[in-house]
Each structure stands twice: as C-alpha cells, then as structure tokens.
C-alpha cells in the first residue's frame, strides 16, 4: 500500500499555533486566505516573491486606505506564513 505524500497545511498549523490570540488568529486567517487566493490566481509558488507581489499589488493599492493596525496584523501574518 502506498502512502500519499504529506503536504504542508498552513491552516492546520495556524489553528494549532499557541502564540496568537483568537482575534489575531482570525485576522491572520483572513489575510492569508487573501494572499493564497492571489498567489493561486497568478499561479505563483509560495514564497517571498509571491508575498512581495501580493503586498505591492493588493495591500498597498492607492485607491484603498488601510488602517495601521490592519497593515501591522497582515504583515505579521505574512511573516508567520513565510
């Protein structure tokens, strides 16, 4: 019987990570789902290049004003992911 190769699941890791409050975990989940959708839509591998493109094209769009707490939380989420 062959076994399926195990795959890394950031969602599972995030749910078990003890270093976050429930509020932060929920914020990370929103930001990382957004990032993953962007990455997959643009067929980019997971990594720093995808994170930089996401940040530049999605997060820092000129037509949208972000709150400082959002940027800080999303930056922490991406750092955790990487």
GIGI-V766247 format. One record per run of one state. SS is the DSSP state (alpha for helix, beta for strand, coil for the rest). FROM is the first residue (numbers start at 1). TO is the last residue. If there is no record, write none. Layout:
# GIGI-V766247
[[SS | FROM | TO] [SS | FROM | TO]]
This chain:
# GIGI-V766247
[[coil | 1 | 9] [alpha | 10 | 16] [coil | 17 | 21] [alpha | 22 | 41] [coil | 42 | 47] [alpha | 48 | 59] [coil | 60 | 67] [alpha | 68 | 81] [coil | 82 | 82]]
